[in-house]
Structure formats: structure tokens, C-alpha cells
Amino acid sequence: MVMPVLGGLMVVFLPFIGLYLTAKTVVGGVTGAFSRSAQDLAATVTPDGAPGAVISRRLVSVLLDVELRDGTQ
């Protein structure tokens, strides 16, 4: 008597569990990518206590299509 009820519950809820796990994995991957990007950006934006110095230098170099003194572009 108990086994058919458990089987029925499994048939009903197993697809939802699978969808939940799939969505959790996808959302975790996307948010992880943004988190890594944000950490990289934060490390790049604040060199030697000068917020935005590297970003503005790189932006100017890209807009003017020139190479910076330190060899980066």
C-alpha cells in the first residue's frame, strides 16, 4: 500500500527536482562568471590607490589607438 504512494510522489516531484537542479546550476554558473568579472575589474580599477587610473589610460589608448608607455594597449 505504501509503495504505490511513494512511486506516485516520485513521478510527480522528480521532474521538478530535476528542473530545480538544472536551474540552480545554470544560475550559479552565470553569477559565478559575473562575480569573477567584478573581482577582476575591481582589482584593475584601483591600482596604487588611484581609482580608475588604469581604466582611463586604457580607454584613451583604445580611443586614440596608441600604445601606452609601459607597452600595454
CHARMM internal coordinates of N, CA and C (Angstrom, degrees):
IC EDIT
DIST 1 N 1 CA 1.4465
DIST 1 CA 1 C 1.5333
ANGL 1 N 1 CA 1 C 111.74
DIST 1 C 2 N 1.3159
ANGL 1 CA 1 C 2 N 118.00
DIHE 1 N 1 CA 1 C 2 N -36.09
DIST 2 N 2 CA 1.4554
ANGL 1 C 2 N 2 CA 121.96
DIHE 1 CA 1 C 2 N 2 CA -177.10
DIST 2 CA 2 C 1.5310
ANGL 2 N 2 CA 2 C 110.98
DIHE 1 C 2 N 2 CA 2 C -77.44
DIST 2 C 3 N 1.3124
ANGL 2 CA 2 C 3 N 117.77
DIHE 2 N 2 CA 2 C 3 N -37.39
DIST 3 N 3 CA 1.4673
ANGL 2 C 3 N 3 CA 121.72
DIHE 2 CA 2 C 3 N 3 CA -175.30
DIST 3 CA 3 C 1.5269
ANGL 3 N 3 CA 3 C 112.93
DIHE 2 C 3 N 3 CA 3 C -62.22
DIST 3 C 4 N 1.3128
ANGL 3 CA 3 C 4 N 120.99
DIHE 3 N 3 CA 3 C 4 N -42.87
DIST 4 N 4 CA 1.4672
ANGL 3 C 4 N 4 CA 118.87
DIHE 3 CA 3 C 4 N 4 CA 177.13
DIST 4 CA 4 C 1.5227
ANGL 4 N 4 CA 4 C 112.95
DIHE 3 C 4 N 4 CA 4 C -63.11
DIST 4 C 5 N 1.3120
ANGL 4 CA 4 C 5 N 116.70
DIHE 4 N 4 CA 4 C 5 N -34.22
DIST 5 N 5 CA 1.4633
ANGL 4 C 5 N 5 CA 120.18
DIHE 4 CA 4 C 5 N 5 CA 178.04
DIST 5 CA 5 C 1.5282
ANGL 5 N 5 CA 5 C 110.03
DIHE 4 C 5 N 5 CA 5 C -67.16
DIST 5 C 6 N 1.3324
ANGL 5 CA 5 C 6 N 117.07
DIHE 5 N 5 CA 5 C 6 N -44.54
DIST 6 N 6 CA 1.4661
ANGL 5 C 6 N 6 CA 120.48
DIHE 5 CA 5 C 6 N 6 CA 178.06
DIST 6 CA 6 C 1.5255
ANGL 6 N 6 CA 6 C 110.81
DIHE 5 C 6 N 6 CA 6 C -63.94
DIST 6 C 7 N 1.3134
ANGL 6 CA 6 C 7 N 117.08
DIHE 6 N 6 CA 6 C 7 N -39.68
DIST 7 N 7 CA 1.4588
ANGL 6 C 7 N 7 CA 120.59
DIHE 6 CA 6 C 7 N 7 CA 177.33
DIST 7 CA 7 C 1.5188
ANGL 7 N 7 CA 7 C 111.63
DIHE 6 C 7 N 7 CA 7 C -63.14
DIST 7 C 8 N 1.3120
ANGL 7 CA 7 C 8 N 116.09
DIHE 7 N 7 CA 7 C 8 N -41.77
DIST 8 N 8 CA 1.4621
ANGL 7 C 8 N 8 CA 120.27
DIHE 7 CA 7 C 8 N 8 CA 178.08
DIST 8 CA 8 C 1.5228
ANGL 8 N 8 CA 8 C 112.18
DIHE 7 C 8 N 8 CA 8 C -64.46
DIST 8 C 9 N 1.3297
ANGL 8 CA 8 C 9 N 116.24
DIHE 8 N 8 CA 8 C 9 N -41.05
DIST 9 N 9 CA 1.4647
ANGL 8 C 9 N 9 CA 119.80
DIHE 8 CA 8 C 9 N 9 CA 177.17
DIST 9 CA 9 C 1.5276
ANGL 9 N 9 CA 9 C 111.12
DIHE 8 C 9 N 9 CA 9 C -63.66
DIST 9 C 10 N 1.3199
ANGL 9 CA 9 C 10 N 116.18
DIHE 9 N 9 CA 9 C 10 N -39.07
DIST 10 N 10 CA 1.4565
ANGL 9 C 10 N 10 CA 120.43
DIHE 9 CA 9 C 10 N 10 CA 178.98
DIST 10 CA 10 C 1.5336
ANGL 10 N 10 CA 10 C 110.92
DIHE 9 C 10 N 10 CA 10 C -64.58
DIST 10 C 11 N 1.3390
ANGL 10 CA 10 C 11 N 116.20
DIHE 10 N 10 CA 10 C 11 N -42.55
DIST 11 N 11 CA 1.4636
ANGL 10 C 11 N 11 CA 120.17
DIHE 10 CA 10 C 11 N 11 CA 179.14
DIST 11 CA 11 C 1.5219
ANGL 11 N 11 CA 11 C 110.79
DIHE 10 C 11 N 11 CA 11 C -63.47
DIST 11 C 12 N 1.3142
ANGL 11 CA 11 C 12 N 117.11
DIHE 11 N 11 CA 11 C 12 N -35.79
DIST 12 N 12 CA 1.4650
ANGL 11 C 12 N 12 CA 120.73
DIHE 11 CA 11 C 12 N 12 CA -177.99
DIST 12 CA 12 C 1.5255
ANGL 12 N 12 CA 12 C 111.53
DIHE 11 C 12 N 12 CA 12 C -76.65
DIST 12 C 13 N 1.3336
ANGL 12 CA 12 C 13 N 117.66
DIHE 12 N 12 CA 12 C 13 N -44.60
DIST 13 N 13 CA 1.4589
ANGL 12 C 13 N 13 CA 120.01
DIHE 12 CA 12 C 13 N 13 CA -170.85
DIST 13 CA 13 C 1.5283
ANGL 13 N 13 CA 13 C 114.91
DIHE 12 C 13 N 13 CA 13 C -95.00
DIST 13 C 14 N 1.3028
ANGL 13 CA 13 C 14 N 119.96
DIHE 13 N 13 CA 13 C 14 N -19.95
DIST 14 N 14 CA 1.4611
ANGL 13 C 14 N 14 CA 121.57
DIHE 13 CA 13 C 14 N 14 CA -177.34
DIST 14 CA 14 C 1.5306
ANGL 14 N 14 CA 14 C 113.17
DIHE 13 C 14 N 14 CA 14 C -60.91
DIST 14 C 15 N 1.3285
ANGL 14 CA 14 C 15 N 120.23
DIHE 14 N 14 CA 14 C 15 N -41.38
DIST 15 N 15 CA 1.4743
ANGL 14 C 15 N 15 CA 118.30
DIHE 14 CA 14 C 15 N 15 CA 176.63
DIST 15 CA 15 C 1.5272
ANGL 15 N 15 CA 15 C 112.92
DIHE 14 C 15 N 15 CA 15 C -62.39
DIST 15 C 16 N 1.3245
ANGL 15 CA 15 C 16 N 117.46
DIHE 15 N 15 CA 15 C 16 N -37.54
DIST 16 N 16 CA 1.4555
ANGL 15 C 16 N 16 CA 120.36
DIHE 15 CA 15 C 16 N 16 CA 178.78
DIST 16 CA 16 C 1.5266
ANGL 16 N 16 CA 16 C 111.60
DIHE 15 C 16 N 16 CA 16 C -67.17
DIST 16 C 17 N 1.3250
ANGL 16 CA 16 C 17 N 116.25
DIHE 16 N 16 CA 16 C 17 N -37.25
DIST 17 N 17 CA 1.4628
ANGL 16 C 17 N 17 CA 120.13
DIHE 16 CA 16 C 17 N 17 CA 176.43
DIST 17 CA 17 C 1.5302
ANGL 17 N 17 CA 17 C 109.65
DIHE 16 C 17 N 17 CA 17 C -63.99
DIST 17 C 18 N 1.3169
ANGL 17 CA 17 C 18 N 117.03
DIHE 17 N 17 CA 17 C 18 N -42.76
DIST 18 N 18 CA 1.4600
ANGL 17 C 18 N 18 CA 121.15
DIHE 17 CA 17 C 18 N 18 CA 178.13
DIST 18 CA 18 C 1.5237
ANGL 18 N 18 CA 18 C 112.43
DIHE 17 C 18 N 18 CA 18 C -63.14
DIST 18 C 19 N 1.3303
ANGL 18 CA 18 C 19 N 116.59
DIHE 18 N 18 CA 18 C 19 N -42.36
DIST 19 N 19 CA 1.4621
ANGL 18 C 19 N 19 CA 120.32
DIHE 18 CA 18 C 19 N 19 CA 177.68
DIST 19 CA 19 C 1.5291
ANGL 19 N 19 CA 19 C 111.31
DIHE 18 C 19 N 19 CA 19 C -64.74
DIST 19 C 20 N 1.3219
ANGL 19 CA 19 C 20 N 116.43
DIHE 19 N 19 CA 19 C 20 N -39.70
DIST 20 N 20 CA 1.4631
ANGL 19 C 20 N 20 CA 120.74
DIHE 19 CA 19 C 20 N 20 CA 178.08
DIST 20 CA 20 C 1.5284
ANGL 20 N 20 CA 20 C 111.07
DIHE 19 C 20 N 20 CA 20 C -62.04
DIST 20 C 21 N 1.3239
ANGL 20 CA 20 C 21 N 116.52
DIHE 20 N 20 CA 20 C 21 N -46.93
DIST 21 N 21 CA 1.4608
ANGL 20 C 21 N 21 CA 120.03
DIHE 20 CA 20 C 21 N 21 CA -179.01
DIST 21 CA 21 C 1.5275
ANGL 21 N 21 CA 21 C 111.53
DIHE 20 C 21 N 21 CA 21 C -65.22
DIST 21 C 22 N 1.3170
ANGL 21 CA 21 C 22 N 117.00
DIHE 21 N 21 CA 21 C 22 N -38.32
DIST 22 N 22 CA 1.4658
ANGL 21 C 22 N 22 CA 120.49
DIHE 21 CA 21 C 22 N 22 CA 177.69
DIST 22 CA 22 C 1.5223
ANGL 22 N 22 CA 22 C 110.58
DIHE 21 C 22 N 22 CA 22 C -65.05
DIST 22 C 23 N 1.3183
ANGL 22 CA 22 C 23 N 117.33
DIHE 22 N 22 CA 22 C 23 N -46.66
DIST 23 N 23 CA 1.4639
ANGL 22 C 23 N 23 CA 120.99
DIHE 22 CA 22 C 23 N 23 CA 179.90
DIST 23 CA 23 C 1.5299
ANGL 23 N 23 CA 23 C 110.81
DIHE 22 C 23 N 23 CA 23 C -63.57
DIST 23 C 24 N 1.3206
ANGL 23 CA 23 C 24 N 117.15
DIHE 23 N 23 CA 23 C 24 N -40.09
DIST 24 N 24 CA 1.4639
ANGL 23 C 24 N 24 CA 121.22
DIHE 23 CA 23 C 24 N 24 CA 179.32
DIST 24 CA 24 C 1.5239
ANGL 24 N 24 CA 24 C 110.76
DIHE 23 C 24 N 24 CA 24 C -62.47
DIST 24 C 25 N 1.3268
ANGL 24 CA 24 C 25 N 117.37
DIHE 24 N 24 CA 24 C 25 N -40.71
DIST 25 N 25 CA 1.4600
ANGL 24 C 25 N 25 CA 121.33
DIHE 24 CA 24 C 25 N 25 CA 179.48
DIST 25 CA 25 C 1.5239
ANGL 25 N 25 CA 25 C 111.12
DIHE 24 C 25 N 25 CA 25 C -67.12
DIST 25 C 26 N 1.3212
ANGL 25 CA 25 C 26 N 116.85
DIHE 25 N 25 CA 25 C 26 N -44.01
DIST 26 N 26 CA 1.4658
ANGL 25 C 26 N 26 CA 120.65
DIHE 25 CA 25 C 26 N 26 CA -179.46
DIST 26 CA 26 C 1.5244
ANGL 26 N 26 CA 26 C 110.40
DIHE 25 C 26 N 26 CA 26 C -65.31
DIST 26 C 27 N 1.3216
ANGL 26 CA 26 C 27 N 117.75
DIHE 26 N 26 CA 26 C 27 N -47.52
DIST 27 N 27 CA 1.4617
ANGL 26 C 27 N 27 CA 121.59
DIHE 26 CA 26 C 27 N 27 CA -179.31
DIST 27 CA 27 C 1.5245
ANGL 27 N 27 CA 27 C 110.34
DIHE 26 C 27 N 27 CA 27 C -64.43
DIST 27 C 28 N 1.3165
ANGL 27 CA 27 C 28 N 117.55
DIHE 27 N 27 CA 27 C 28 N -39.27
DIST 28 N 28 CA 1.4650
ANGL 27 C 28 N 28 CA 120.64
DIHE 27 CA 27 C 28 N 28 CA 178.12
DIST 28 CA 28 C 1.5178
ANGL 28 N 28 CA 28 C 111.81
DIHE 27 C 28 N 28 CA 28 C -63.81
DIST 28 C 29 N 1.3331
ANGL 28 CA 28 C 29 N 117.37
DIHE 28 N 28 CA 28 C 29 N -38.71
DIST 29 N 29 CA 1.4635
ANGL 28 C 29 N 29 CA 120.37
DIHE 28 CA 28 C 29 N 29 CA 177.90
DIST 29 CA 29 C 1.5068
ANGL 29 N 29 CA 29 C 112.59
DIHE 28 C 29 N 29 CA 29 C -67.22
DIST 29 C 30 N 1.3268
ANGL 29 CA 29 C 30 N 116.73
DIHE 29 N 29 CA 29 C 30 N -41.41
DIST 30 N 30 CA 1.4669
ANGL 29 C 30 N 30 CA 120.89
DIHE 29 CA 29 C 30 N 30 CA -179.69
DIST 30 CA 30 C 1.5230
ANGL 30 N 30 CA 30 C 110.51
DIHE 29 C 30 N 30 CA 30 C -68.23
DIST 30 C 31 N 1.3280
ANGL 30 CA 30 C 31 N 117.33
DIHE 30 N 30 CA 30 C 31 N -46.93
DIST 31 N 31 CA 1.4609
ANGL 30 C 31 N 31 CA 119.33
DIHE 30 CA 30 C 31 N 31 CA -179.39
DIST 31 CA 31 C 1.5252
ANGL 31 N 31 CA 31 C 110.79
DIHE 30 C 31 N 31 CA 31 C -67.93
DIST 31 C 32 N 1.3249
ANGL 31 CA 31 C 32 N 117.25
DIHE 31 N 31 CA 31 C 32 N -31.73
DIST 32 N 32 CA 1.4660
ANGL 31 C 32 N 32 CA 119.89
DIHE 31 CA 31 C 32 N 32 CA 176.27
DIST 32 CA 32 C 1.5087
ANGL 32 N 32 CA 32 C 111.80
DIHE 31 C 32 N 32 CA 32 C -65.48
DIST 32 C 33 N 1.3197
ANGL 32 CA 32 C 33 N 117.10
DIHE 32 N 32 CA 32 C 33 N -38.70
DIST 33 N 33 CA 1.4636
ANGL 32 C 33 N 33 CA 120.72
DIHE 32 CA 32 C 33 N 33 CA 178.42
DIST 33 CA 33 C 1.5258
ANGL 33 N 33 CA 33 C 110.28
DIHE 32 C 33 N 33 CA 33 C -65.48
DIST 33 C 34 N 1.3398
ANGL 33 CA 33 C 34 N 117.35
DIHE 33 N 33 CA 33 C 34 N -42.54
DIST 34 N 34 CA 1.4570
ANGL 33 C 34 N 34 CA 119.89
DIHE 33 CA 33 C 34 N 34 CA 178.65
DIST 34 CA 34 C 1.5218
ANGL 34 N 34 CA 34 C 111.34
DIHE 33 C 34 N 34 CA 34 C -68.09
DIST 34 C 35 N 1.3152
ANGL 34 CA 34 C 35 N 116.59
DIHE 34 N 34 CA 34 C 35 N -34.81
DIST 35 N 35 CA 1.4569
ANGL 34 C 35 N 35 CA 119.86
DIHE 34 CA 34 C 35 N 35 CA 179.02
DIST 35 CA 35 C 1.5232
ANGL 35 N 35 CA 35 C 110.43
DIHE 34 C 35 N 35 CA 35 C -65.29
DIST 35 C 36 N 1.3348
ANGL 35 CA 35 C 36 N 117.09
DIHE 35 N 35 CA 35 C 36 N -44.24
DIST 36 N 36 CA 1.4683
ANGL 35 C 36 N 36 CA 120.38
DIHE 35 CA 35 C 36 N 36 CA 177.96
DIST 36 CA 36 C 1.5232
ANGL 36 N 36 CA 36 C 110.46
DIHE 35 C 36 N 36 CA 36 C -63.58
DIST 36 C 37 N 1.3231
ANGL 36 CA 36 C 37 N 117.28
DIHE 36 N 36 CA 36 C 37 N -40.81
DIST 37 N 37 CA 1.4650
ANGL 36 C 37 N 37 CA 120.38
DIHE 36 CA 36 C 37 N 37 CA 178.77
DIST 37 CA 37 C 1.5181
ANGL 37 N 37 CA 37 C 110.81
DIHE 36 C 37 N 37 CA 37 C -63.77
DIST 37 C 38 N 1.3104
ANGL 37 CA 37 C 38 N 116.62
DIHE 37 N 37 CA 37 C 38 N -41.45
DIST 38 N 38 CA 1.4611
ANGL 37 C 38 N 38 CA 120.14
DIHE 37 CA 37 C 38 N 38 CA -179.99
DIST 38 CA 38 C 1.5289
ANGL 38 N 38 CA 38 C 110.79
DIHE 37 C 38 N 38 CA 38 C -65.59
DIST 38 C 39 N 1.3133
ANGL 38 CA 38 C 39 N 117.48
DIHE 38 N 38 CA 38 C 39 N -39.54
DIST 39 N 39 CA 1.4615
ANGL 38 C 39 N 39 CA 120.47
DIHE 38 CA 38 C 39 N 39 CA 177.99
DIST 39 CA 39 C 1.5259
ANGL 39 N 39 CA 39 C 110.65
DIHE 38 C 39 N 39 CA 39 C -66.11
DIST 39 C 40 N 1.3152
ANGL 39 CA 39 C 40 N 117.30
DIHE 39 N 39 CA 39 C 40 N -41.69
DIST 40 N 40 CA 1.4616
ANGL 39 C 40 N 40 CA 120.50
DIHE 39 CA 39 C 40 N 40 CA 178.01
DIST 40 CA 40 C 1.5234
ANGL 40 N 40 CA 40 C 111.01
DIHE 39 C 40 N 40 CA 40 C -64.17
DIST 40 C 41 N 1.3114
ANGL 40 CA 40 C 41 N 116.46
DIHE 40 N 40 CA 40 C 41 N -41.95
DIST 41 N 41 CA 1.4573
ANGL 40 C 41 N 41 CA 120.64
DIHE 40 CA 40 C 41 N 41 CA 178.56
DIST 41 CA 41 C 1.5224
ANGL 41 N 41 CA 41 C 111.07
DIHE 40 C 41 N 41 CA 41 C -64.78
DIST 41 C 42 N 1.3193
ANGL 41 CA 41 C 42 N 117.04
DIHE 41 N 41 CA 41 C 42 N -42.40
DIST 42 N 42 CA 1.4613
ANGL 41 C 42 N 42 CA 120.15
DIHE 41 CA 41 C 42 N 42 CA 179.05
DIST 42 CA 42 C 1.5232
ANGL 42 N 42 CA 42 C 110.92
DIHE 41 C 42 N 42 CA 42 C -63.27
DIST 42 C 43 N 1.3153
ANGL 42 CA 42 C 43 N 117.65
DIHE 42 N 42 CA 42 C 43 N -36.91
DIST 43 N 43 CA 1.4682
ANGL 42 C 43 N 43 CA 120.76
DIHE 42 CA 42 C 43 N 43 CA 178.17
DIST 43 CA 43 C 1.5232
ANGL 43 N 43 CA 43 C 110.49
DIHE 42 C 43 N 43 CA 43 C -69.89
DIST 43 C 44 N 1.3182
ANGL 43 CA 43 C 44 N 117.40
DIHE 43 N 43 CA 43 C 44 N -31.29
DIST 44 N 44 CA 1.4640
ANGL 43 C 44 N 44 CA 121.00
DIHE 43 CA 43 C 44 N 44 CA -177.97
DIST 44 CA 44 C 1.5220
ANGL 44 N 44 CA 44 C 111.72
DIHE 43 C 44 N 44 CA 44 C -80.96
DIST 44 C 45 N 1.3088
ANGL 44 CA 44 C 45 N 117.09
DIHE 44 N 44 CA 44 C 45 N -34.00
DIST 45 N 45 CA 1.4610
ANGL 44 C 45 N 45 CA 120.96
DIHE 44 CA 44 C 45 N 45 CA -172.79
DIST 45 CA 45 C 1.5253
ANGL 45 N 45 CA 45 C 111.76
DIHE 44 C 45 N 45 CA 45 C -74.04
DIST 45 C 46 N 1.3055
ANGL 45 CA 45 C 46 N 119.12
DIHE 45 N 45 CA 45 C 46 N -28.00
DIST 46 N 46 CA 1.4589
ANGL 45 C 46 N 46 CA 120.35
DIHE 45 CA 45 C 46 N 46 CA -173.52
DIST 46 CA 46 C 1.5324
ANGL 46 N 46 CA 46 C 112.07
DIHE 45 C 46 N 46 CA 46 C -116.18
DIST 46 C 47 N 1.3292
ANGL 46 CA 46 C 47 N 118.90
DIHE 46 N 46 CA 46 C 47 N 68.35
DIST 47 N 47 CA 1.4600
ANGL 46 C 47 N 47 CA 119.41
DIHE 46 CA 46 C 47 N 47 CA 175.21
DIST 47 CA 47 C 1.5303
ANGL 47 N 47 CA 47 C 110.16
DIHE 46 C 47 N 47 CA 47 C -85.96
DIST 47 C 48 N 1.2981
ANGL 47 CA 47 C 48 N 116.52
DIHE 47 N 47 CA 47 C 48 N 130.61
DIST 48 N 48 CA 1.4704
ANGL 47 C 48 N 48 CA 122.46
DIHE 47 CA 47 C 48 N 48 CA 176.09
DIST 48 CA 48 C 1.5258
ANGL 48 N 48 CA 48 C 112.91
DIHE 47 C 48 N 48 CA 48 C 53.52
DIST 48 C 49 N 1.3042
ANGL 48 CA 48 C 49 N 117.73
DIHE 48 N 48 CA 48 C 49 N 34.45
DIST 49 N 49 CA 1.4575
ANGL 48 C 49 N 49 CA 120.93
DIHE 48 CA 48 C 49 N 49 CA 176.60
DIST 49 CA 49 C 1.5156
ANGL 49 N 49 CA 49 C 115.09
DIHE 48 C 49 N 49 CA 49 C 73.04
DIST 49 C 50 N 1.3238
ANGL 49 CA 49 C 50 N 118.05
DIHE 49 N 49 CA 49 C 50 N 15.95
DIST 50 N 50 CA 1.4601
ANGL 49 C 50 N 50 CA 120.63
DIHE 49 CA 49 C 50 N 50 CA 178.75
DIST 50 CA 50 C 1.5219
ANGL 50 N 50 CA 50 C 108.46
DIHE 49 C 50 N 50 CA 50 C -113.02
DIST 50 C 51 N 1.3312
ANGL 50 CA 50 C 51 N 118.36
DIHE 50 N 50 CA 50 C 51 N 88.28
DIST 51 N 51 CA 1.4592
ANGL 50 C 51 N 51 CA 120.26
DIHE 50 CA 50 C 51 N 51 CA -175.65
DIST 51 CA 51 C 1.5247
ANGL 51 N 51 CA 51 C 112.37
DIHE 50 C 51 N 51 CA 51 C -59.65
DIST 51 C 52 N 1.3137
ANGL 51 CA 51 C 52 N 115.71
DIHE 51 N 51 CA 51 C 52 N 128.53
DIST 52 N 52 CA 1.4452
ANGL 51 C 52 N 52 CA 120.96
DIHE 51 CA 51 C 52 N 52 CA 175.03
DIST 52 CA 52 C 1.5149
ANGL 52 N 52 CA 52 C 115.60
DIHE 51 C 52 N 52 CA 52 C 84.76
DIST 52 C 53 N 1.3264
ANGL 52 CA 52 C 53 N 118.75
DIHE 52 N 52 CA 52 C 53 N -1.38
DIST 53 N 53 CA 1.4599
ANGL 52 C 53 N 53 CA 120.68
DIHE 52 CA 52 C 53 N 53 CA -175.72
DIST 53 CA 53 C 1.5238
ANGL 53 N 53 CA 53 C 111.50
DIHE 52 C 53 N 53 CA 53 C -63.21
DIST 53 C 54 N 1.3093
ANGL 53 CA 53 C 54 N 116.64
DIHE 53 N 53 CA 53 C 54 N -46.37
DIST 54 N 54 CA 1.4625
ANGL 53 C 54 N 54 CA 119.69
DIHE 53 CA 53 C 54 N 54 CA -178.06
DIST 54 CA 54 C 1.5176
ANGL 54 N 54 CA 54 C 110.48
DIHE 53 C 54 N 54 CA 54 C -69.05
DIST 54 C 55 N 1.3250
ANGL 54 CA 54 C 55 N 117.34
DIHE 54 N 54 CA 54 C 55 N -41.47
DIST 55 N 55 CA 1.4523
ANGL 54 C 55 N 55 CA 120.53
DIHE 54 CA 54 C 55 N 55 CA -179.00
DIST 55 CA 55 C 1.5331
ANGL 55 N 55 CA 55 C 110.16
DIHE 54 C 55 N 55 CA 55 C -61.95
DIST 55 C 56 N 1.3290
ANGL 55 CA 55 C 56 N 117.06
DIHE 55 N 55 CA 55 C 56 N -45.45
DIST 56 N 56 CA 1.4592
ANGL 55 C 56 N 56 CA 118.95
DIHE 55 CA 55 C 56 N 56 CA -177.67
DIST 56 CA 56 C 1.5282
ANGL 56 N 56 CA 56 C 110.79
DIHE 55 C 56 N 56 CA 56 C -67.51
DIST 56 C 57 N 1.3289
ANGL 56 CA 56 C 57 N 118.98
DIHE 56 N 56 CA 56 C 57 N -38.15
DIST 57 N 57 CA 1.4643
ANGL 56 C 57 N 57 CA 121.64
DIHE 56 CA 56 C 57 N 57 CA 178.01
DIST 57 CA 57 C 1.5205
ANGL 57 N 57 CA 57 C 110.33
DIHE 56 C 57 N 57 CA 57 C -64.22
DIST 57 C 58 N 1.3345
ANGL 57 CA 57 C 58 N 116.26
DIHE 57 N 57 CA 57 C 58 N -42.88
DIST 58 N 58 CA 1.4546
ANGL 57 C 58 N 58 CA 119.35
DIHE 57 CA 57 C 58 N 58 CA -179.55
DIST 58 CA 58 C 1.5256
ANGL 58 N 58 CA 58 C 110.99
DIHE 57 C 58 N 58 CA 58 C -68.71
DIST 58 C 59 N 1.3320
ANGL 58 CA 58 C 59 N 116.65
DIHE 58 N 58 CA 58 C 59 N -37.69
DIST 59 N 59 CA 1.4577
ANGL 58 C 59 N 59 CA 120.29
DIHE 58 CA 58 C 59 N 59 CA 178.64
DIST 59 CA 59 C 1.5220
ANGL 59 N 59 CA 59 C 110.59
DIHE 58 C 59 N 59 CA 59 C -62.79
DIST 59 C 60 N 1.3219
ANGL 59 CA 59 C 60 N 116.88
DIHE 59 N 59 CA 59 C 60 N -44.12
DIST 60 N 60 CA 1.4613
ANGL 59 C 60 N 60 CA 120.79
DIHE 59 CA 59 C 60 N 60 CA 178.26
DIST 60 CA 60 C 1.5182
ANGL 60 N 60 CA 60 C 110.27
DIHE 59 C 60 N 60 CA 60 C -63.57
DIST 60 C 61 N 1.3346
ANGL 60 CA 60 C 61 N 116.55
DIHE 60 N 60 CA 60 C 61 N -41.77
DIST 61 N 61 CA 1.4605
ANGL 60 C 61 N 61 CA 118.89
DIHE 60 CA 60 C 61 N 61 CA -178.86
DIST 61 CA 61 C 1.5222
ANGL 61 N 61 CA 61 C 111.07
DIHE 60 C 61 N 61 CA 61 C -66.31
DIST 61 C 62 N 1.3121
ANGL 61 CA 61 C 62 N 117.32
DIHE 61 N 61 CA 61 C 62 N -35.35
DIST 62 N 62 CA 1.4620
ANGL 61 C 62 N 62 CA 120.15
DIHE 61 CA 61 C 62 N 62 CA 178.68
DIST 62 CA 62 C 1.5224
ANGL 62 N 62 CA 62 C 110.43
DIHE 61 C 62 N 62 CA 62 C -71.75
DIST 62 C 63 N 1.3229
ANGL 62 CA 62 C 63 N 116.79
DIHE 62 N 62 CA 62 C 63 N -43.60
DIST 63 N 63 CA 1.4605
ANGL 62 C 63 N 63 CA 120.16
DIHE 62 CA 62 C 63 N 63 CA -178.50
DIST 63 CA 63 C 1.5289
ANGL 63 N 63 CA 63 C 111.51
DIHE 62 C 63 N 63 CA 63 C -65.73
DIST 63 C 64 N 1.3076
ANGL 63 CA 63 C 64 N 116.44
DIHE 63 N 63 CA 63 C 64 N -39.03
DIST 64 N 64 CA 1.4642
ANGL 63 C 64 N 64 CA 119.88
DIHE 63 CA 63 C 64 N 64 CA -179.23
DIST 64 CA 64 C 1.5128
ANGL 64 N 64 CA 64 C 112.81
DIHE 63 C 64 N 64 CA 64 C -91.58
DIST 64 C 65 N 1.3286
ANGL 64 CA 64 C 65 N 116.47
DIHE 64 N 64 CA 64 C 65 N -6.44
DIST 65 N 65 CA 1.4591
ANGL 64 C 65 N 65 CA 123.49
DIHE 64 CA 64 C 65 N 65 CA -179.60
DIST 65 CA 65 C 1.5210
ANGL 65 N 65 CA 65 C 110.94
DIHE 64 C 65 N 65 CA 65 C 54.81
DIST 65 C 66 N 1.3369
ANGL 65 CA 65 C 66 N 115.38
DIHE 65 N 65 CA 65 C 66 N 49.65
DIST 66 N 66 CA 1.4575
ANGL 65 C 66 N 66 CA 121.33
DIHE 65 CA 65 C 66 N 66 CA 177.67
DIST 66 CA 66 C 1.5206
ANGL 66 N 66 CA 66 C 109.29
DIHE 65 C 66 N 66 CA 66 C -120.27
DIST 66 C 67 N 1.3209
ANGL 66 CA 66 C 67 N 116.04
DIHE 66 N 66 CA 66 C 67 N 164.92
DIST 67 N 67 CA 1.4560
ANGL 66 C 67 N 67 CA 121.26
DIHE 66 CA 66 C 67 N 67 CA 178.60
DIST 67 CA 67 C 1.5150
ANGL 67 N 67 CA 67 C 107.90
DIHE 66 C 67 N 67 CA 67 C -99.91
DIST 67 C 68 N 1.3346
ANGL 67 CA 67 C 68 N 117.07
DIHE 67 N 67 CA 67 C 68 N 139.18
DIST 68 N 68 CA 1.4582
ANGL 67 C 68 N 68 CA 120.95
DIHE 67 CA 67 C 68 N 68 CA -179.43
DIST 68 CA 68 C 1.5279
ANGL 68 N 68 CA 68 C 109.50
DIHE 67 C 68 N 68 CA 68 C -76.47
DIST 68 C 69 N 1.3347
ANGL 68 CA 68 C 69 N 115.79
DIHE 68 N 68 CA 68 C 69 N 164.78
DIST 69 N 69 CA 1.4676
ANGL 68 C 69 N 69 CA 120.91
DIHE 68 CA 68 C 69 N 69 CA -178.33
DIST 69 CA 69 C 1.5218
ANGL 69 N 69 CA 69 C 113.30
DIHE 68 C 69 N 69 CA 69 C -60.50
DIST 69 C 70 N 1.3314
ANGL 69 CA 69 C 70 N 116.08
DIHE 69 N 69 CA 69 C 70 N -33.77
DIST 70 N 70 CA 1.4671
ANGL 69 C 70 N 70 CA 118.75
DIHE 69 CA 69 C 70 N 70 CA -178.22
DIST 70 CA 70 C 1.5254
ANGL 70 N 70 CA 70 C 112.00
DIHE 69 C 70 N 70 CA 70 C -82.53
DIST 70 C 71 N 1.3058
ANGL 70 CA 70 C 71 N 118.28
DIHE 70 N 70 CA 70 C 71 N 7.35
DIST 71 N 71 CA 1.4528
ANGL 70 C 71 N 71 CA 121.30
DIHE 70 CA 70 C 71 N 71 CA 175.38
DIST 71 CA 71 C 1.5127
ANGL 71 N 71 CA 71 C 114.93
DIHE 70 C 71 N 71 CA 71 C 90.57
DIST 71 C 72 N 1.3278
ANGL 71 CA 71 C 72 N 117.55
DIHE 71 N 71 CA 71 C 72 N -6.01
DIST 72 N 72 CA 1.4634
ANGL 71 C 72 N 72 CA 120.04
DIHE 71 CA 71 C 72 N 72 CA 178.90
DIST 72 CA 72 C 1.5148
ANGL 72 N 72 CA 72 C 109.74
DIHE 71 C 72 N 72 CA 72 C -87.56
DIST 72 C 73 N 1.2904
ANGL 72 CA 72 C 73 N 114.19
DIHE 72 N 72 CA 72 C 73 N 163.95
DIST 73 N 73 CA 1.4603
ANGL 72 C 73 N 73 CA 118.11
DIHE 72 CA 72 C 73 N 73 CA 178.34
DIST 73 CA 73 C 1.4969
ANGL 73 N 73 CA 73 C 110.93
DIHE 72 C 73 N 73 CA 73 C -127.71
END
COOR INIT
IC SEED 1 N 1 CA 1 C
IC BUILD
